[in-house]
Structures are given as structure tokens and as C-alpha cells.
């Protein structure tokens, strides 16, 4: 997370030989591991059998690097087993792939990050058919029954039938929404929101965004290093749906869509997403509405972009429904044990 200074006290605790402090730092990392697992589990639930999950710009553990907090590269293989992503959610352990973020050295704070890709097994397609979000199973029984009867006659399930879902009217307070956590993002995207209100979108891709300290076009140059994850998969996919968890103003996904067109001649992407910050959701929707007409070569389609908690997506988003589910960053929990040694 750029712009946050390293906390001297926390670094001292990480290096301390005091057994109590060492135990607390270990417990803090375990809390962070569980947080990442919760977030990733929701993403895995949304992707269809044969689809891929991509998590970009993952921070390493806070005691290892001067970043904001994350998990180790080795943790992901352990997590597939520990959280039963393989047996319960269909992830193929052999599909785990990791690529370093590898930014230019002047992109302060991003040097030690990396990206992860996982694939959900195709063989589970019969068991993991697209299904409506949990909130709709009881709330819209009549509609769900109609869809079920239609698909049972055809002995198949049409994923598109579930993608016209409803954004939640209200969401609860996120677990990591405390101590002004989201003020960084809110302040950083305020200018974009103001311009979106006036339909001034032309310069969006050349302005710093999302507390990255870089522009979407600079981020696009980084994403080119692993765009093959997206392109190689979509070239062989019958549909082209991408869901971005914590999409912010939607600009990271948009630059990926541009790269898919420029490097793979892939068009017709249908973009979905969510973000916790209401103002960013409004900006993202307005930007994509504008981009559909401004970039006709992309044949872009805008799906639902909702305000929602990325750790509770299955309450309103269909499961087993998207070709790719991705996020540009998993926000950590700052000071999860309330030790009072978080960044100021």
C-alpha cells in the first residue's frame, strides 16, 4: 500500500528476541493468512469449472518486507490443502502458478510483490453448475424454480441466466473497515470521482489512481508481463466474462481488457466487479458506460459493478459463473490483533 510509512515499532517487534513479541507476531501473521484465505475462497467460489482465479500484487508477510502485510509464496500451496480449496471448491493444486510483480525500481513499495494463478477443475462441471447468489435462493424462489425447470429440460445450465443479478441495497461494515483504513483510497480517488460526475474521462488512464502511486497506463505495462494468463485462457473459452473483486474505479481491469485486444485480438469482454467504497463504484460504472462507446474496437460489455464486501461475495454474486475472477490487490487487515503498533 503506497504512501504509508514503515512503522519502526512494528519492525522492532518482528526482529525482537522476546518470546512474547515473537509469539504475537506469529499470531498476527496467522490472522493475516486467514484473512487472505477468506478473500480468496470467495473468488474461487465465483469462477466456473475450468476457469481461473488471478490475484495480483500480493504483499509478502509484513515481518519479511517493508510492505503493508500479506502472505508468503509458499503459503498458497499450503492453503489449497488447509482450506480444502482442492476437495471442496475444485482447485487443481498442480495449476498453482506464481509470477513476480517485478516493477521498475522507482515504483516504491511494489518490488517484493507477486501474482498467483489457480485453475478450477473442469471435471467438476456436473457438480459445480452455475447457481444464484445465496440471497436469491429464498428471496426469488419463483424465478429460481423457473430457471431450474428450463435447464433441467435441456440437461444443461446457461450461465448467462444468472449474470443479471441484483446489487445489494445495503452491506455491513467490512472486517477491515476501522481506524480510517479506507481513507487512503477515498482521498486518492476523490479527483476521479469529481471528473466522473462531469463526464471528464479522457485523462483517467494517465492519472495516479487507487493509492498505487502510478497511473493505469503504467500499471498496464506491468500487467503485460502476465497478460498471457488471461489471453491463453480466454482464447479457448466459449464466453468471455471477467469479475474483478475490489475493482476500485475499474481502471486496472480496463487496461487488462485493452491488453487482451492489443496482444490477442480478444474482444467482447463482459466486465463485472465490486468495491467497498461507494464513490468508487459510481465512478467505475460511469467510466465503463463511457468506455463502451468510446472504445468500439473492444466490443466491451458492462455487467454488474456493485458496492459489496469482497469477503462476502457469494451473498449476492452467482457462483461457478465467471471465466476469470481476479483482483489487483488484497487489502490486508492493519494491526489485526489491536496491538497498537500499526502504521500511523
N, C-alpha and C positions, 0 to 999 in steps of 0.2 A: 504494500500500500504506500504510494509515494507521498512525500510531504510530511510524514510522521517521523520525528526524530527518534533515534535509538535511545532506549531507556537504560541509563547507566546502572541503576539499581537492579534491573532485571538481569542484565549481563553478569553482574556480580553474583547473583544468586545461581545462575547457570554454572558458573565456574567455582562456586563455593565448595569446600570440602566438608562443610557442616552437613551431617546426615539428615537433619530435619529439612533443611533447604533443598538438598538433593532429592529427598522423597517428595517434596511439594512440586518441584519442577517435573519430576516423573509423572506425578498425578495430573499436573496441568497438561502435559502432552497427551496423556490418556484421554482427557476430556476433549482435547482438540481432535484426536483420532476419531472419537465417537461422533463429533460434530461433522467431520468430513464424511464419515460413513452414512450419516443420516441424509445429508445433502445428495451424495452420490446414489444412494438407494432410491431416492425419488426419481432421479434422472433415469436410472436403469429401468424403473417400472414403466416409464413413458415410451421407451424405444420399442419398436416392433421386433419380433423374431427375425434374425438376420441383419438387424440394424446395428448401428454403432453409437457408442457414447464417447464424447470427447470432452476432456476437462483441460483447459488451457491455463497457463501461467500459475502453476501450483507452487506455493511457497514451501520451502523446507522447514523443519522444526525450528522454532524461534531460538533455541539454545545452540543451534548449529550455525546459523547465519544471522546477519543483522537485518532481517526482514520482519514482517508483522506476525508471522506464525503460520504453520502448515504441517505437512506430514512428509516423511521420507519417501524416496523412490521405492525402497524395499517394502514399505507398508502396504502397497497396493496388492501385491500377491498374497500377503497375509490376510488382507481384508476380504478378498474374494472367498477365502475359506472361512474366516472367522464370522463373517456376517452372512454366510451362505448365499452369496450372490450367484454362485455356480449352481447349487441344488435348488434354490427357491426362486431365483429370478432369471436363471438361464444363461448367465455369463460363462463364456468359454475361457477358462484360465489361460489356455495357450494363446489366446488372442491379445493378451496384455502387451501393449507397446508403449514405449516411453521415448520422447524426443526432448532434448534440452531446448529451452526457450532461446538461448544464445543470442541476446541482443547486442547491439554495439555498446562499447564500454561507457559511452556517455549517457546511456539510458539508466540513470542512477536507480538502484533498488531492484532491478529486474534480472541481474546477471545470474543469480543462483536458482532461478525458477525453471520449471519443466512442464511438459504436457503429457497427458495419458490418453490412450485409446483402448476401449474394450468392445467386444462384439457379443451380441446375444445370439445364442444358437438358433439356427433355422429349424432344427429337428423338433423344437418345442412349439412349432407353429400351431399345431392342433390343440395344444393345451393352453397356449397363451394367445388367444384371439383378442382383437381389439375390444375394449369394453369401456362403457361410460364411466365418468368420474364417480367416486363413492357418493357424493352428494346428490347425484341424479338417479341413483338406483331406486331410492324410495320416493324422491320428490317428483319424478316423472315416470311413474310406473306404466301409465298408459302408452306413452311414447316408446319406452324401452321394450314393452311387450310387442308393439308393432314391429319394431326393428328385428327383434328376435324371431318373430314368426316369418318375416320376409326372408331372413338369411337362412333359417332352418330349411325352408323350401328349396333354396338354391344350394344348400350344404356348403355355404361359404359366408364370410363376414366382410362387408365392404367397409374398410377403414374410414372412408370419407363420410360415412353416415355418422360418425362420432366426432368429427372435427369441427362441427358447427356448435361447439359447446358454449356455455354461458359463463362470463366472468363473474367472480363472486362480488356481491354488493359490499360486504364488509369482511375484513380479515383481522385476525387477532394480532397482538403485539409479538413480533418476532423475538426469539430467544436472545439474539444478539443485538436487539434494539435497546441499548441502555447507555447511559453516560455520554450522550451526544454522538454515538457511534456513526450514525448516518449523516451527520452534519458535513463531513468531508465531501461526500457525494452531492448532497443537496446544494452546497455552496458552489461546487465545481461546475455543476450543470445548470446553474441559475441563468447564465447568459444564453445557453442553448434554448432554455425554456422561453425566455423573453423573445428570442428571434423566432421561435416556432409559433408563438402567439401572433406574430406579424407575418408569418409565412415567408421568413427570410432563411432559406435553407442552403443557398448556393455555397457558402463558405464552411459548412459544417465539417467537411472531411479534412480541412486544413487548420482546425482549431483544436487545442488540447481539450480532452474530454475524460470523464469518469475517474478523475484523480490519477490517471496514468502518467501525467507529465509529458505525454506525447500525443500526436494527432492521430486520427483514424487512418490517414494515409501512411503514417509511419508504422502504425500497428499492422497495416495491410502488408507492408514489406516483410515484417516478421512472420505473419501468417503464411506467406508464400513458401516458407520452409517446411510446412506440414500440410499444405493445401491438398497434397496427394491423398491424405487420409479421407478427405471429403470427396474429392474428384473420383478416385478409383472406386469408391463405394457407389456413388450416385450414377456412374456410367452404366452400372449393371442393375439399377433399381427401376422398378416399374413406375414408382411415384417419386416425388422429389420434395419431401417435407422436412424442414429443419426447425427444431424447437430450441430456443435459447433460454436457459434458466438464468435469472438475474441479468436481463438484457440491457439494463440501463436505458439509454436513449436509442438503442438498437443499431448503433453505428459499427460495432465490431462484426456482427452478423452481416450487415450490409456489405462491408468490404470483403468478407468471405464470398458472398454471392457474386460480387464483381470479379474476384479471382477465379471462381468456377467458370464464369463466362469467358474471361480472357485466356485462361490456360487450358480449359477443357471444352469450351463451347457448350457448356451446360446452361440451359435457360429454364424458365418455368418454375423456379423455386417458390414454394409456398412457405412463408416465414411466420413462425409463431413464437411467443415468448411471454415472459412475466418479469416484473420487477416490483420491489417492495416500496420504492419511492414513487408516490402518486404523480408527482410532476414529471418524472422521467417517463412514466407510462404514457402520459398525454403527449409528450414530445415525440416519443417513438412512434405512436400511432399517426401523428401528424406528418412526421418525416416519411414514413412508408407510404402514406396516402399520396404525398407529393412525388416520391420517387417512382411510384408505379407509372405515372405519366411522363416524368422527366427522363427516365431511362428505359425507353421502349424496347431497346435491344435485349434487356434482361428478361422480358416477359414475366416480370415479378408479380407474385400474388401475395396479398397480405392476409394472413389468417388472424386468429385471435392474439392480441397482445394485452394481457390483463395485469392489474395490480394483484400480486399474490406473494405468498411466502414460499421461497424455494425449498424449504424443508417440509412443506405440506401440499405439494402439487397435486397429488392423487385425489385430493378432496374436490378438485374442480376440473382437472385435465384428464382426458381419456388415457388409459394405459395401453401399452403394446400397440401404439398407433402411429409413431413417427419414424421416418427413415434414419434420421440423425437427431440425437439430443446432445446439446453442447452447452458449455458455459465458458466465458472468457476468464473467470476467476471465481474461486470460492472464498467468500469473506470469512475470516476466522472469528472466533469469539475472543474479544480483548479481555484479558485478565479473567479467565473462566472461573477461577477459584476465589475471586474477590480478595486477592492478597494486597491490593493497593500498590502494585508495582507495575502498573500498565503505563503506556506512553501517555504523556500529557497532551 
